[in-house]
Amino acid sequence: MTTRTLQKVIESAATSDGAGVKLRRSLGSSQFQRLDPFLMLDEFGTENPDDYIAGFPNHPHRGFETVTYMLDGHMLHQDHLGNRGDLKSGDVQWMTAGRGIIHSEMPQQLQGRMRGFQLWINLPAREKMKPPAYRDIPASQIPGVDLPGGGRVKVIAGTLVVEGKATPGPIQGLSTDPLYFDVALPARAAFAHPIPPDYNAFLYVYEGGVDVGPAGAARVLKMRSAGVLSAGDVMAVTAGAQGARFILLAGKPIKEPVVQYGPFVMNTHEEIEQAVRDYQSGELTRV
């Protein structure tokens, strides 16, 4: 088996979105910083309410999926269909925008820490215009597995395999077959996991740091950086002296053209122009 190496590092950059929410963007900071099928990864994290209180008022999406993972805090999702979802610490929302959704994501706290991630995952052309759908996953439904060498993995999507035992996460059966783990390791602890060789994979360190790759050829990945992995059958990391927390993401590439205009992600410029017209006319959200 071939251990994946650290092929590329994307340092997150400070930016803002919504009504001025401060965050850090790694994947998706430009059209050249994507990793099929992943379009964007934002990390938000602050104890200053001025950085998040304005939230993300009503805005549209078409053609992809958004995954919101709350580490700390309380966020309320509402959409034009009347759906409501309360996301609290440890919860996940997996939203398929499909043909169109208009929604808002607003903080439900006036003080305290707000921390988490939002990931955008592309949809293949045949699924871009399917009806929108949601799955709100409470923290209690996300399996946590203790590692034999120390550490713990939360399994959000895909299946974790440790010492021959498989632990499936709540998200299964999607066309991109995503794997989404939240991994916590104590100092100098190691973690390795198989990944299908034809899948793209990366990890994002949000606490501490890790050495990525096989012994003797490992490279350091620092906090607040995304590490794109090379081809191979297995990913392997070792936590640094301060331990580490990171998310590991892998998925089956779609291998189709990507044309993005703000909150719309399609395959052609003509489809983007149609999405804009549909939003302006109200057709975007018409059932």
WOWO-V288595 format. One record per run of one state. SS is the DSSP state (a for helix, b for strand, c for the rest). FROM is the first residue (numbers start at 1). TO is the last residue. If there is no record, write none. Layout:
ss from to
SS FROM TO
SS FROM TO
This chain:
ss from to
c 1 2
b 3 3
c 4 5
b 6 11
c 12 12
b 13 17
c 18 20
b 21 25
c 26 34
b 35 35
c 36 37
b 38 46
c 47 48
a 49 51
c 52 55
b 56 62
c 63 63
b 64 72
c 73 73
b 74 79
c 80 83
b 84 88
c 89 91
b 92 96
c 97 100
b 101 107
c 108 113
b 114 122
c 123 124
a 125 127
c 128 132
b 133 137
c 138 138
a 139 141
c 142 142
b 143 146
c 147 151
b 152 157
c 158 158
b 159 162
c 163 164
b 165 168
c 169 170
b 171 171
c 172 178
b 179 185
c 186 189
b 190 194
c 195 198
b 199 212
c 213 218
b 219 221
c 222 224
b 225 229
c 230 233
b 234 252
c 253 258
b 259 261
c 262 263
b 264 266
c 267 268
a 269 281
c 282 282
a 283 285
c 286 287
